[in-house]
Each structure stands twice: as C-alpha cells, then as structure tokens.
C-alpha cells in the first residue's frame, strides 16, 4: 500500500501542476496524461493491497484519492459522497473513531497522527454531506476521538514516550487553524443534524446559537477575520485561514436560521442573519477572486481554493436571490437591503463568469443572477408587481432550479407560500 500512497501524492502533485497552468511550459500537455496515469496506478495499488482489509497507509491513500477526485470535478459529484462513505467505514473498522488512549501500546506520535486523520475525515464528512444535502455518515454519539494537540511539528517525534505540554493559544502553530476550525465544524455539524431531521424548536435554536457564539468567542483574537487593509505585512496563509474560518462561521449561522428564513421570510432576526451571512460569503468571494490573479496576495496559494469552496458561493447566491425575490414582492419593504443584494449579486456574477467555461454550476449561476437582476430592474419600474413572471421568456427560478447538489435542487421552484425547500451547504478542504 506504500506504493499506492506514493502514487496518490504524485496524482495530487500533477493536479496542482495542472491547476497552475503547467509548471513546465515546455510540456504542458503531459500534465493531464500524468494525472490520469498516476490516478489509475493509485486505484490499482488500492485493489492489489485489498483496501477493504486495511493495513498501514490504506486510509491515507484513500483520503488523498478522494481529495483528488473532489478537486478534479468542477461540480459536486454524488460519487464522492459514496466514496467517502466507504472510507469512513474503513476508518471505523480500524478504530479511528475511538481515541488512541484506549490503546496504551500506541506511541504518542502514532496516537497524534490518528487524531489528525480522524479530524480530517470528520471535516470531509460534514462538508461533503452538506454539499449533497444528505445525512452525515459519522454519528457523534459513537465517537470520542479528541482533537489534535496544539504543538509544533518538531515538538513530538518517534523518540517521545509522552506527549509534551500543549502550546498556549498565543503560539501561532500550523495546527491552530485546524483545531479552531474543528471546534466550529463540531458545532456546525450539530446544527446541521438538528435542522435536517425535523422542525427545530425555538429553545433548541437558542441553545445551538449560544453554543456557536461561545465557540466563536473562544477563538484567539488573531484568528478572527478583519478587513484586508488591516492585514498589511501579515502572512498570506494566515489571512487566508481567517477567511476560511469566517466563511465557516457564516455557514453555521445560516444553517441554523435557514428554515425560518425560507418558511417565514418576514421573521426579522432569521432573515437578517441569513442575508448578512450570504453577503459576507460573497464579499469573501470577490476578495479571493481579485487576490488570486497574477500579482495578487494569494496567487501562489490559489490551489487551496478548491471546488467545495465554490459550493459555498453558490449557496450564498441562492440565498440572496431568494431574499431579493421576497423583497421585490413586498412593496412596503426597505429598498436599501435590496440595493446591497443587487450589487453583491452583480459582483458574484462577474466572478462566476470566470469559471463558467469549466463548471456547469457556475454557468447556471451566471444565467440565474442575470435573470434575477433583470427581474429586479423590471420590478423597480412596476407598481405594484403583478406576479412572479415579470417578463416573457424563461423565469429566473427555472434558471436557478436543479443545481445538481443536495437540498438546493428544488429550492428555486418554490412558490411564495411553498415551504418545502431547504438548503444544503459545503466547505473547502485544505490539503
């Protein structure tokens, strides 16, 4: 299986080279062939190594293989959700869901690596499940694996017989971002499970919201998002990590309030929170799009902005289009939010157009936003609006319907009084 791990890493390397546009300009056409060759060899090694009876490196090989497939596809693919289900069940079989303290014979470094692997799997499960709008595969009641220790890489080696004391939160270790993200993902997972199963009572929502706010308040100050102009001279990776964390926080916020927002848009608290969360996410989209261009702050890190992150932008777009439609049909509503939403959607449309050539969902989003903005312009010229169909031809809701992932599928086909649709969600993986 070691050979499979090697080929999986070579596949990832070829993928990153392909995303860079070909690091070796003399042979740019070889990269797609190399990628498929290494990917095929990885699969051969997994089969030859009998991955259903896992040995050393089996889980690591499968995880990298999953990450490659997740990034190769420009759009969310249900096959990755099924592949992840297989990986998680193999992880169950080797006990990764149980904390290593149950096996005293494990060396501290081995125990720490098991915790890191499980944390990554947990995040994959949450992000992938919310993308496709299906239940999570990991049940928290069956798991007790602790988060990774807050240490520098050289703090723990094979020679250590005990785990050294963890670093304080003021230490900027490479793992601190992962640890803080894990805390938010755990709360967001609880929110997702509670809001997916059935109607969430107001008291349960208050409890979950309080838990989310406590988790956010516990974050170190230097990990909290702040405007880019206040981050001059900082490490670009650290700034990017803060943006990822803020997107995740906004995700958790509208996961909690989405049902109230969709079923009762007149509820001021849920509507405001969901709209603000979507606006914040699309603001990050614009910032990232600008700064990954040549000469930008994250041009050399653009490989980290993976396909699952695109899903977050699509989800925020759906929410704002839904909100704009509701504001347009409410003649008594304040037009200031509608103007801000229109401007944000216009900016998002420009960003989606850049990836429309390789992503079906980006093309649909571009057409949807154009149609919604056109309808919004027509609404401003009509008093009062007579119906949802403001002009002849295809409706914006038809453009927005059937994004090919999860619960978002039929949301755009809702009538004003239809409350059957709910939203899914996702996030990007950092490898």
C-alpha positions as CSV (number, residue, x, y, z in Angstrom):
1,X,0.0,0.0,0.0
2,X,3.0,2.3,0.4
3,X,3.2,2.4,-3.5
4,X,-0.4,3.5,-3.6
5,X,0.3,6.3,-1.1
6,X,3.2,7.4,-3.3
7,X,1.1,7.4,-6.5
8,X,-1.7,9.3,-4.7
9,X,0.7,12.0,-3.7
10,X,2.1,12.1,-7.3
11,X,-1.5,12.4,-8.5
12,X,-2.1,15.4,-6.2
13,X,1.2,16.9,-7.4
14,X,0.1,16.5,-11.0
15,X,-3.3,18.1,-10.2
16,X,-1.7,21.1,-8.6
17,X,0.6,21.5,-11.5
18,X,-2.4,21.3,-13.9
19,X,-4.2,24.0,-11.8
20,X,-1.1,26.2,-12.0
21,X,-1.4,26.0,-15.8
22,X,1.6,23.8,-16.3
23,X,4.7,24.5,-14.2
24,X,6.8,23.2,-17.0
25,X,5.8,25.3,-20.0
26,X,7.8,23.0,-22.4
27,X,5.5,20.0,-21.8
28,X,2.2,21.5,-20.5
29,X,0.1,18.8,-22.4
30,X,1.7,16.0,-20.4
31,X,0.1,17.0,-17.1
32,X,-3.5,15.7,-17.8
33,X,-2.0,12.4,-19.0
34,X,0.3,12.2,-16.0
35,X,-2.6,12.9,-13.7
36,X,-4.8,10.1,-15.1
37,X,-1.8,7.7,-15.2
38,X,-1.0,8.3,-11.5
39,X,-4.6,8.2,-10.5
40,X,-5.1,4.8,-12.3
41,X,-2.0,3.4,-10.6
42,X,-3.3,4.6,-7.3
43,X,-6.5,2.6,-7.9
44,X,-4.5,-0.5,-9.0
45,X,-2.5,-0.3,-5.8
46,X,-5.6,0.0,-3.6
47,X,-7.2,-3.0,-5.3
48,X,-3.9,-5.0,-5.1
49,X,-3.5,-4.1,-1.5
50,X,-7.0,-5.2,-0.6
51,X,-8.2,-1.9,0.7
52,X,-11.2,-3.5,2.3
53,X,-8.8,-5.2,4.7
54,X,-6.9,-2.0,5.7
55,X,-3.2,-2.0,6.5
56,X,-0.8,0.8,7.1
57,X,-1.3,3.7,4.7
58,X,-4.6,2.5,3.4
59,X,-6.7,5.3,4.9
60,X,-4.1,7.9,3.9
61,X,-4.1,6.7,0.3
62,X,-7.9,6.7,0.1
63,X,-8.2,10.2,1.6
64,X,-5.8,11.7,-0.9
65,X,-7.5,9.8,-3.7
66,X,-10.8,11.3,-2.5
67,X,-9.3,14.8,-2.3
68,X,-8.0,14.5,-5.9
69,X,-11.4,13.4,-7.2
70,X,-13.1,16.2,-5.3
71,X,-10.9,18.7,-7.0
72,X,-10.9,17.2,-10.5
73,X,-14.6,17.6,-10.8
74,X,-15.6,21.2,-11.5
75,X,-19.0,20.5,-9.9
76,X,-20.2,18.5,-6.9
77,X,-20.5,14.8,-7.8
78,X,-22.5,12.3,-5.8
79,X,-19.9,9.6,-6.4
80,X,-17.6,11.4,-4.0
81,X,-20.1,11.1,-1.2
82,X,-20.4,7.4,-1.8
83,X,-16.6,7.0,-1.9
84,X,-16.3,8.9,1.4
85,X,-18.8,6.6,2.9
86,X,-16.5,3.7,2.1
87,X,-13.5,5.5,3.5
88,X,-15.3,6.3,6.8
89,X,-16.5,2.7,7.3
90,X,-12.9,1.5,6.8
91,X,-11.8,4.1,9.3
92,X,-14.4,2.7,11.7
93,X,-13.0,-0.8,11.2
94,X,-9.5,0.3,12.3
95,X,-10.9,2.2,15.3
96,X,-10.1,5.8,14.2
97,X,-13.4,6.9,15.8
98,X,-12.1,5.9,19.2
99,X,-9.5,8.0,21.0
100,X,-6.0,6.4,21.0
101,X,-5.9,6.4,24.8
102,X,-7.9,3.1,24.6
103,X,-4.7,1.5,23.1
104,X,-1.9,2.2,25.6
105,X,0.7,0.4,23.3
106,X,0.4,3.2,20.7
107,X,3.3,5.6,20.6
108,X,2.4,9.2,21.2
109,X,3.3,10.2,17.7
110,X,1.1,7.4,16.3
111,X,-1.8,8.5,18.5
112,X,-1.4,12.1,17.4
113,X,-1.4,11.1,13.7
114,X,-4.6,9.0,14.2
115,X,-6.3,12.0,15.8
116,X,-5.3,14.2,12.8
117,X,-6.5,11.7,10.3
118,X,-9.9,11.4,12.1
119,X,-10.2,15.1,12.3
120,X,-9.7,15.4,8.5
121,X,-12.3,12.7,7.9
122,X,-14.8,14.3,10.2
123,X,-14.5,17.6,8.3
124,X,-14.7,15.7,4.9
125,X,-17.9,14.1,6.1
126,X,-19.5,17.4,7.2
127,X,-18.6,19.3,4.1
128,X,-19.4,16.6,1.6
129,X,-22.7,15.7,3.3
130,X,-23.9,19.3,3.3
131,X,-22.9,19.8,-0.3
132,X,-25.1,16.9,-1.5
133,X,-27.8,17.6,1.2
134,X,-27.7,14.2,2.7
135,X,-27.2,13.0,6.3
136,X,-23.7,12.9,7.8
137,X,-22.2,9.4,8.0
138,X,-20.4,10.0,11.3
139,X,-22.5,9.9,14.5
140,X,-21.0,11.9,17.3
141,X,-22.5,9.7,20.0
142,X,-20.3,6.8,18.8
143,X,-17.0,8.7,18.6
144,X,-14.7,10.0,21.3
145,X,-11.5,10.9,19.4
146,X,-10.0,14.1,20.8
147,X,-8.8,17.0,18.6
148,X,-5.1,17.1,17.6
149,X,-2.7,18.5,20.2
150,X,-1.7,22.1,19.8
151,X,2.0,21.6,19.1
152,X,4.7,22.5,16.6
153,X,5.7,19.7,14.3
154,X,9.1,19.2,16.0
155,X,7.6,19.1,19.5
156,X,6.7,15.4,19.0
157,X,8.9,12.7,17.5
158,X,9.1,8.9,17.5
159,X,11.6,9.2,20.4
160,X,8.9,10.7,22.7
161,X,7.3,8.4,25.3
162,X,4.9,11.1,26.4
163,X,3.0,13.9,24.7
164,X,4.7,17.2,25.7
165,X,2.6,20.0,27.1
166,X,0.5,21.8,24.5
167,X,1.4,25.3,23.4
168,X,-0.7,28.2,24.5
169,X,-3.2,29.7,22.1
170,X,-0.9,32.7,21.7
171,X,1.6,30.4,19.8
172,X,1.0,30.6,16.1
173,X,1.4,26.9,15.3
174,X,0.4,25.5,11.9
175,X,-2.2,23.3,13.6
176,X,-4.1,26.1,15.5
177,X,-6.2,26.9,12.5
178,X,-7.2,23.3,12.1
179,X,-8.0,23.0,15.8
180,X,-10.2,26.1,15.8
181,X,-11.9,25.0,12.6
182,X,-12.6,21.7,14.2
183,X,-14.4,23.3,17.1
184,X,-16.6,25.3,14.7
185,X,-17.2,22.2,12.5
186,X,-18.4,20.2,15.5
187,X,-21.0,22.9,16.4
188,X,-22.0,23.3,12.7
189,X,-22.4,19.5,12.5
190,X,-24.7,19.5,15.5
191,X,-26.7,22.4,13.9
192,X,-26.9,20.5,10.6
193,X,-28.1,17.3,12.2
194,X,-30.7,19.2,14.3
195,X,-32.1,21.2,11.5
196,X,-32.2,18.4,8.9
197,X,-34.1,15.8,10.9
198,X,-37.2,17.8,11.8
199,X,-38.5,21.2,12.9
200,X,-36.2,22.7,15.4
201,X,-37.9,24.3,18.4
202,X,-37.1,27.9,19.3
203,X,-35.4,26.8,22.6
204,X,-33.2,24.3,20.7
205,X,-32.2,27.1,18.3
206,X,-31.3,29.4,21.1
207,X,-29.2,26.6,22.7
208,X,-27.4,25.9,19.5
209,X,-26.9,29.6,18.8
210,X,-25.4,30.1,22.3
211,X,-23.1,27.2,21.7
212,X,-21.9,28.7,18.4
213,X,-21.3,32.1,19.9
214,X,-19.3,30.6,22.8
215,X,-17.1,28.7,20.3
216,X,-16.5,31.9,18.3
217,X,-15.8,33.9,21.5
218,X,-13.2,31.3,22.5
219,X,-11.2,31.8,19.3
220,X,-7.8,33.6,19.6
221,X,-8.1,37.3,18.6
222,X,-5.5,36.9,15.8
223,X,-7.6,34.2,14.2
224,X,-10.7,36.3,13.8
225,X,-11.4,37.9,10.5
226,X,-10.7,41.5,9.9
227,X,-10.6,43.7,6.7
228,X,-7.7,43.0,4.3
229,X,-6.5,46.6,4.6
230,X,-5.7,45.9,8.2
231,X,-3.6,42.9,7.5
232,X,-0.7,44.6,5.7
233,X,2.5,42.7,6.3
234,X,0.9,39.5,7.6
235,X,1.5,36.0,6.3
236,X,-0.9,35.4,3.3
237,X,-1.6,31.9,4.5
238,X,-2.7,33.2,7.9
239,X,-5.0,35.7,6.3
240,X,-6.5,33.1,4.0
241,X,-7.1,30.8,7.0
242,X,-9.0,33.5,8.8
243,X,-11.2,33.9,5.7
244,X,-11.9,30.2,5.7
245,X,-12.8,30.3,9.3
246,X,-15.2,33.3,8.8
247,X,-16.9,31.5,5.8
248,X,-17.4,28.5,8.1
249,X,-18.9,30.7,10.8
250,X,-21.3,32.3,8.3
251,X,-22.2,28.8,7.1
252,X,-23.1,27.7,10.6
253,X,-25.1,30.8,11.1
254,X,-27.4,30.4,8.1
255,X,-27.6,26.6,8.6
256,X,-29.2,27.4,11.9
257,X,-31.6,30.0,10.6
258,X,-32.3,28.8,7.1
259,X,-35.6,27.1,7.8
260,X,-37.0,30.2,9.5
261,X,-35.7,32.3,6.6
262,X,-37.2,30.1,3.9
263,X,-40.5,29.3,5.6
264,X,-41.1,32.7,7.2
265,X,-39.1,35.4,5.4
266,X,-41.0,38.0,7.5
267,X,-39.1,36.8,10.6
268,X,-36.7,39.7,11.0
269,X,-34.0,38.0,13.0
270,X,-33.5,34.9,10.8
271,X,-33.9,36.9,7.6
272,X,-31.3,39.5,8.7
273,X,-28.8,36.9,9.9
274,X,-29.1,34.8,6.7
275,X,-28.8,37.8,4.4
276,X,-25.8,39.1,6.3
277,X,-24.1,35.7,6.2
278,X,-24.6,35.4,2.5
279,X,-23.4,38.9,1.9
280,X,-20.3,38.2,3.9
281,X,-19.5,35.0,2.0
282,X,-19.9,36.7,-1.4
283,X,-17.7,39.5,-0.2
284,X,-15.0,36.9,0.5
285,X,-15.6,35.5,-3.0
286,X,-14.9,38.9,-4.5
287,X,-11.8,39.3,-2.4
288,X,-10.4,35.9,-3.2
289,X,-11.1,36.3,-6.9
290,X,-9.2,39.6,-7.0
291,X,-6.2,38.4,-5.0
292,X,-5.6,35.1,-6.8
293,X,-4.9,37.0,-10.0
294,X,-1.2,37.4,-11.0
295,X,0.4,39.8,-8.6
296,X,-2.3,39.2,-6.0
297,X,-1.8,38.3,-2.4
298,X,-2.8,34.6,-2.9
299,X,-1.8,34.0,-6.4
300,X,0.7,31.3,-5.2
301,X,-2.0,29.8,-2.9
302,X,-4.8,29.6,-5.4
303,X,-4.7,25.8,-5.4
304,X,-6.2,25.9,-1.9
305,X,-9.4,27.4,-3.2
306,X,-10.9,24.1,-4.1
307,X,-14.2,23.0,-5.7
308,X,-16.1,22.6,-2.4
309,X,-15.4,26.3,-1.6
310,X,-17.2,27.2,-4.8
311,X,-20.3,25.5,-3.4
312,X,-20.3,28.0,-0.6
313,X,-20.5,30.8,-3.0
314,X,-23.3,29.1,-5.0
315,X,-25.2,28.6,-1.8
316,X,-24.9,32.2,-0.7
317,X,-26.0,33.2,-4.2
318,X,-29.2,31.1,-3.9
319,X,-30.0,32.7,-0.6
320,X,-29.6,36.3,-1.9
321,X,-31.6,35.6,-5.0
322,X,-34.4,34.2,-2.8
323,X,-34.2,37.2,-0.5
324,X,-34.2,39.6,-3.4
325,X,-37.3,38.0,-4.8
326,X,-39.1,38.3,-1.5
327,X,-38.0,41.9,-1.1
328,X,-39.3,42.7,-4.6
329,X,-42.7,41.2,-3.9
330,X,-43.0,43.2,-0.6
331,X,-43.9,46.8,-1.7
332,X,-43.5,48.0,1.9
333,X,-40.0,46.7,2.5
334,X,-37.0,49.0,2.8
335,X,-35.1,49.1,-0.6
336,X,-31.7,49.5,1.0
337,X,-31.1,45.8,1.5
338,X,-32.4,45.1,-2.0
339,X,-29.9,47.5,-3.5
340,X,-27.0,46.0,-1.5
341,X,-28.1,42.5,-2.5
342,X,-28.3,43.5,-6.2
343,X,-24.8,45.0,-6.1
344,X,-23.4,41.9,-4.4
345,X,-25.0,39.6,-6.9
346,X,-23.7,41.6,-9.8
347,X,-20.2,41.2,-8.4
348,X,-20.7,37.5,-7.9
349,X,-21.9,37.1,-11.5
350,X,-18.6,38.6,-12.7
351,X,-16.7,36.0,-10.6
352,X,-18.8,33.1,-11.8
353,X,-18.3,34.1,-15.4
354,X,-14.5,33.4,-15.0
355,X,-15.1,29.7,-14.2
356,X,-18.2,29.2,-16.4
357,X,-16.1,27.5,-19.1
358,X,-15.3,24.6,-16.8
359,X,-18.2,24.5,-14.4
360,X,-21.8,23.7,-15.3
361,X,-23.0,25.1,-12.0
362,X,-21.1,28.3,-12.5
363,X,-22.7,28.7,-15.9
364,X,-26.2,28.2,-14.3
365,X,-25.4,30.7,-11.6
366,X,-24.3,33.3,-14.1
367,X,-27.6,32.9,-16.0
368,X,-29.6,32.8,-12.9
369,X,-28.1,36.0,-11.5
370,X,-28.6,37.8,-14.8
371,X,-32.2,36.8,-14.9
372,X,-32.9,37.8,-11.2
373,X,-31.2,41.2,-11.7
374,X,-33.2,41.8,-14.8
375,X,-36.4,41.0,-12.9
376,X,-35.3,43.2,-10.1
377,X,-34.9,46.1,-12.6
378,X,-38.3,45.5,-14.0
379,X,-39.8,45.4,-10.5
380,X,-38.5,48.9,-9.9
381,X,-40.4,50.1,-13.0
382,X,-43.7,48.4,-12.0
383,X,-46.1,49.5,-9.2
384,X,-47.1,47.1,-7.8
385,X,-45.7,43.9,-9.3
386,X,-48.4,41.8,-10.8
387,X,-46.8,38.3,-10.5
388,X,-43.5,36.5,-10.2
389,X,-43.3,36.4,-14.0
390,X,-42.1,39.9,-14.7
391,X,-41.3,39.3,-18.4
392,X,-42.0,36.8,-21.0
393,X,-39.5,34.0,-21.5
394,X,-37.7,31.8,-19.1
395,X,-38.1,32.6,-15.4
396,X,-35.2,33.2,-13.1
397,X,-36.5,30.4,-10.9
398,X,-36.2,28.0,-13.8
399,X,-32.6,29.0,-14.3
400,X,-31.8,28.6,-10.6
401,X,-33.6,25.3,-10.3
402,X,-31.8,22.0,-10.1
403,X,-28.3,22.9,-9.2
404,X,-27.0,19.3,-9.1
405,X,-26.4,19.0,-5.4
406,X,-28.5,18.2,-2.5
407,X,-31.4,20.0,-1.0
408,X,-30.8,23.1,-3.1
409,X,-32.2,21.1,-6.0
410,X,-35.8,22.3,-5.9
411,X,-35.5,25.4,-3.8
412,X,-35.7,27.8,-6.7
413,X,-39.0,26.3,-7.8
414,X,-40.8,27.4,-4.6
415,X,-44.0,29.5,-4.9
416,X,-44.4,32.3,-2.4
417,X,-46.3,30.1,0.0
418,X,-44.3,26.9,-0.6
419,X,-42.1,26.0,2.3
420,X,-40.9,22.6,1.2
421,X,-37.4,23.6,0.1
422,X,-34.3,23.7,2.2
423,X,-30.7,24.4,1.6
424,X,-27.6,22.3,1.8
425,X,-24.1,23.5,2.4
426,X,-20.4,22.8,2.0
427,X,-16.9,24.0,2.5
428,X,-13.4,23.7,1.1
429,X,-10.7,21.3,2.1
430,X,-7.2,22.4,2.8
431,X,-4.5,19.9,1.9
